[in-house]
Amino acid sequence: MTFTATAEAMTPTTIPTTAAPGGGTGEAPALGGLPDVPCPRELSTSDARELTRVFFDRLQSLEEGTREYQYVRNTLIEMNISLVQFAARPFRDRPGGPENEDIVQVGVIGLIKAIDRYDPERNTQLSTLALPYITGEIKRHFRDTTWAVRVPRRLQELRLELAKATEELTAETDRAPTPAELAERLDLTEEEVRQGLVAANGYSSQSLDVPQDSAAGGPQTSTAARSLAETMGDIDPALEAVEDRQALAPLLADLDERSTQILELRFGQEMTQAEIGEEIGLSQMQVSRLLTRTLGSLREELLHS
């Protein structure tokens, strides 16, 4: 992801950075008296703090949109990039943590907003205003882009509250808390807690093709681990016959003794019609007619039941 404002901040306009108090080079007289800062990102914290005051004082006297204004503003951004790195540290354990360039760029946008709104006359440090802006932009980025399944913002925020409460209660009781305990701690209903727990499952996802050992973080074995997709069951065709059998049972119970015997010999013992005829003393044709009539009657009753 690329942000125009960030790119602008990372590449200051090339103009003279020093000028003698009496007039200097003449190319950028508005910058006369400003110290030369060849590597703004490499300044120590104390030096960056002092130079930030100097550059903000000069920024107030420059016209917005000029090359001089852009140079001073961009240098301020570069000098305070360390605030972005500091604010990103708590997010290091999340997917796409502070090592991710996206997080840095998002944080820089917050820094730019803070610099544009900072008022030196309030006698407060830039960091006091900048850190909430930077942190807010990073949190917004995680909220809007890192959830595998989009859930309402209320449930996203509830997930964080539940995680914190779960950690506290686990430390107190040395076991995982129940939904009722979480509800009492957060002053919520159990139903709200359950909704939050279900919604938390949408934060991250894994492919069904990932080996199970890798997905669970378990030890790797010498044999290839099966993926979750390979262990998932498929639809059992036999299940479709369960309902039919349950519906057929009372109909079979109503059949006469001879029809029941014929069905048992044909489908239970898998005898041929000729063999059935010999067994019960009928011809093969008679067995065929009785079997056809019985099956037709059962089928019709099943379709209308």
C-alpha positions in Angstrom: 0.0 0.0 0.0 1.3 3.5 -0.8 0.3 6.8 0.6 1.0 10.1 -1.2 1.4 12.0 2.0 3.9 9.5 3.3 6.0 9.4 0.1 6.1 13.2 0.3 7.3 13.0 3.9 10.0 10.5 3.1 11.5 12.6 0.2 12.1 16.2 1.3 12.4 18.9 -1.3 16.0 19.5 -2.2 16.7 23.2 -1.4 19.5 24.9 0.6 19.2 24.1 4.3 21.6 26.7 5.6 21.8 30.5 5.1 23.8 33.1 6.8 22.0 35.4 9.2 22.8 38.2 6.9 21.3 36.8 3.8 22.9 33.4 2.9 22.9 32.1 -0.6 19.8 34.0 -1.8 18.1 30.9 -3.2 15.9 30.3 -0.1 16.1 33.3 2.2 13.1 32.2 4.2 15.2 29.4 5.6 18.0 31.6 6.8 19.2 30.7 10.3 17.8 27.1 10.3 20.5 24.5 11.3 21.6 22.0 8.7 20.0 18.6 9.3 21.5 16.2 6.7 20.1 13.0 8.3 16.9 13.9 10.3 16.1 10.2 11.1 19.5 9.7 12.8 19.0 12.4 15.4 19.0 11.5 19.1 15.7 12.0 20.9 17.0 15.1 22.8 18.3 16.7 19.6 15.1 15.9 17.7 13.1 17.5 20.5 15.1 20.7 20.4 15.2 21.0 16.6 11.5 20.3 16.5 10.8 23.5 18.4 13.1 25.4 16.1 11.5 24.1 12.9 8.0 24.6 14.2 8.8 28.2 15.0 9.9 28.7 11.5 7.0 26.8 10.0 4.6 29.3 11.5 6.1 32.1 9.5 6.1 30.3 6.1 3.3 30.3 3.6 1.7 26.9 3.2 2.3 25.3 -0.2 5.7 26.9 -0.8 8.9 24.9 -1.3 10.3 26.3 2.0 7.1 25.3 3.9 7.3 21.8 2.4 11.0 21.4 3.3 10.4 22.4 7.0 7.3 20.3 7.3 9.0 17.2 5.8 12.0 17.6 7.9 9.8 17.7 11.0 8.2 14.5 9.9 11.6 12.8 9.3 12.9 14.0 12.7 10.0 12.4 14.5 9.7 9.1 12.7 11.0 7.5 15.9 7.6 8.2 17.4 6.0 6.0 14.8 8.4 3.1 15.7 7.7 3.6 19.4 3.9 3.6 18.9 4.1 0.5 16.7 5.9 -1.7 19.3 2.7 -2.9 21.1 1.5 -4.3 17.8 4.6 -6.4 17.2 2.7 -9.7 18.1 -0.1 -9.1 15.6 -0.1 -10.3 12.0 1.7 -7.5 10.0 3.4 -6.1 13.0 5.8 -3.1 13.1 8.3 -4.8 10.8 5.6 -4.5 8.1 6.1 -1.4 6.0 2.3 -0.9 5.8 2.2 -0.3 9.6 5.0 2.3 9.4 3.3 4.1 6.6 0.0 4.1 8.4 1.7 5.5 11.5 3.4 8.2 9.5 0.0 9.4 8.3 -1.0 9.8 12.0 2.3 11.7 12.6 1.6 14.0 9.6 -1.9 14.8 10.9 -0.4 15.6 14.3 2.2 17.9 12.8 -0.4 19.7 10.8 -2.5 20.3 13.9 0.2 21.0 16.4 0.2 24.5 18.0 3.7 25.4 19.5 2.0 28.2 21.6 0.3 25.6 23.8 3.8 24.7 25.3 3.2 21.0 25.0 5.5 18.4 23.4 4.7 17.2 19.9 4.8 13.6 21.2 1.8 14.4 23.5 -0.3 15.1 20.5 1.3 12.7 18.0 1.2 9.4 19.8 -2.6 9.3 20.1 -2.9 10.2 16.4 -0.3 7.5 15.4 -1.8 4.8 17.6 -5.3 5.6 16.3 -4.3 5.3 12.7 -2.6 1.9 13.4 -5.6 0.6 15.3 -7.9 1.8 12.5 -5.7 -0.1 10.0 -5.9 -3.3 11.9 -9.7 -2.9 12.4 -10.3 -2.3 8.7 -7.8 -4.6 7.0 -6.7 -7.5 9.2 -9.9 -9.3 10.0 -10.4 -12.4 7.9 -14.2 -12.0 8.3 -15.7 -8.5 8.5 -17.6 -8.1 11.7 -19.3 -5.0 13.3 -17.0 -2.6 15.0 -18.8 -3.2 18.3 -17.8 -6.8 18.2 -14.2 -6.0 17.1 -13.8 -3.8 20.2 -15.5 -6.4 22.4 -12.9 -8.9 21.3 -10.1 -6.8 22.8 -12.1 -6.4 26.0 -12.7 -10.1 26.2 -9.0 -10.9 25.6 -8.0 -8.6 28.4 -10.6 -9.9 30.8 -9.7 -13.5 30.0 -6.1 -12.8 30.7 -6.9 -11.2 34.1 -9.3 -13.9 35.2 -6.9 -16.7 34.1 -4.2 -15.1 36.3 -6.6 -14.9 39.2 -8.2 -18.3 39.1 -5.4 -20.3 37.3 -8.0 -21.6 34.8 -9.9 -20.4 31.7 -12.9 -18.2 32.7 -16.5 -19.2 31.9 -18.7 -16.9 29.8 -20.6 -16.1 33.0 -17.4 -14.9 34.8 -16.5 -12.8 31.7 -20.0 -11.3 31.6 -19.8 -10.4 35.3 -16.3 -8.8 34.9 -17.3 -6.8 31.9 -20.9 -6.0 33.1 -22.4 -7.7 30.1 -24.9 -10.4 29.5 -23.8 -14.0 28.8 -25.3 -13.7 25.3 -23.2 -10.7 24.5 -20.1 -12.5 25.7 -20.9 -15.5 23.5 -21.4 -13.2 20.5 -18.0 -11.7 21.1 -16.3 -15.0 21.5 -17.9 -16.3 18.3 -16.9 -13.0 16.5 -13.3 -13.4 17.6 -13.0 -16.5 15.5 -13.3 -14.2 12.4 -10.1 -12.4 13.2 -7.8 -14.8 11.5 -8.1 -17.8 9.2 -6.0 -20.6 7.8 -6.1 -22.5 4.6 -7.7 -26.0 4.7 -4.5 -27.1 2.8 -2.2 -26.2 5.7 -0.7 -29.4 7.3 -2.3 -29.8 10.7 1.0 -29.9 12.7 2.0 -26.5 11.1 -1.5 -25.0 11.8 -1.4 -26.1 15.4 2.2 -25.1 16.0 3.0 -28.7 17.0 6.2 -30.5 16.4 7.0 -31.5 12.8 7.2 -35.2 12.1 9.2 -37.1 9.6 6.1 -38.2 7.7 4.1 -35.6 5.8 1.3 -34.2 7.9 -2.2 -34.4 6.5 -4.1 -31.2 5.8 -7.3 -30.3 7.6 -9.2 -30.8 4.3 -8.0 -34.4 4.1 -9.3 -35.2 7.6 -12.8 -33.7 7.1 -15.6 -36.1 6.5 -17.7 -36.1 3.4 -21.4 -36.7 3.0 -22.2 -40.3 3.6 -24.6 -41.6 1.0 -26.0 -44.1 3.4 -27.4 -41.3 5.6 -30.0 -40.6 2.9 -31.5 -44.0 3.5 -31.9 -43.5 7.3 -35.1 -41.5 7.0 -36.5 -43.8 4.4 -35.9 -46.8 6.7 -37.6 -45.1 9.6 -40.6 -44.3 7.5 -40.7 -47.8 6.0 -40.6 -49.7 9.3 -44.3 -49.2 10.2 -45.4 -50.0 6.7 -43.6 -53.3 6.8 -45.2 -54.1 10.1 -48.6 -53.9 8.4 -47.8 -56.4 5.7 -49.3 -59.9 5.7 -47.0 -62.9 6.7 -46.4 -64.1 3.1 -45.5 -60.7 1.7 -43.1 -60.2 4.7 -41.5 -63.6 4.1 -41.0 -62.9 0.4 -39.3 -59.5 1.1 -37.1 -61.1 3.7 -36.0 -63.9 1.4 -35.5 -61.6 -1.6 -33.7 -58.7 0.1 -32.5 -60.1 3.4 -31.2 -63.5 2.1 -30.7 -62.3 -1.5 -32.5 -65.3 -3.0 -33.7 -65.4 -6.6 -37.4 -65.5 -7.4 -37.1 -69.1 -8.5 -35.5 -70.1 -5.2 -38.1 -68.2 -3.2 -40.8 -70.0 -5.2 -39.3 -73.4 -4.2 -39.1 -72.3 -0.6 -42.7 -71.2 -0.1 -44.3 -73.5 -2.7 -45.1 -70.9 -5.5 -44.1 -70.5 -9.0 -41.5 -68.0 -10.1 -44.2 -66.0 -11.9 -46.4 -65.8 -8.8 -43.4 -64.7 -6.7 -42.7 -62.0 -9.2 -46.3 -60.7 -9.2 -46.5 -60.7 -5.4 -43.1 -58.9 -5.1 -44.0 -56.3 -7.7 -47.4 -55.6 -6.1 -45.9 -55.4 -2.6 -43.1 -53.0 -3.6 -45.5 -50.8 -5.6 -47.8 -50.5 -2.6 -44.9 -49.6 -0.2 -43.5 -47.0 -2.7 -46.9 -45.4 -3.1 -47.5 -45.2 0.7 -44.0 -43.7 1.2 -44.5 -41.0 -1.4 -47.8 -40.0 0.2 -46.7 -40.2 3.8 
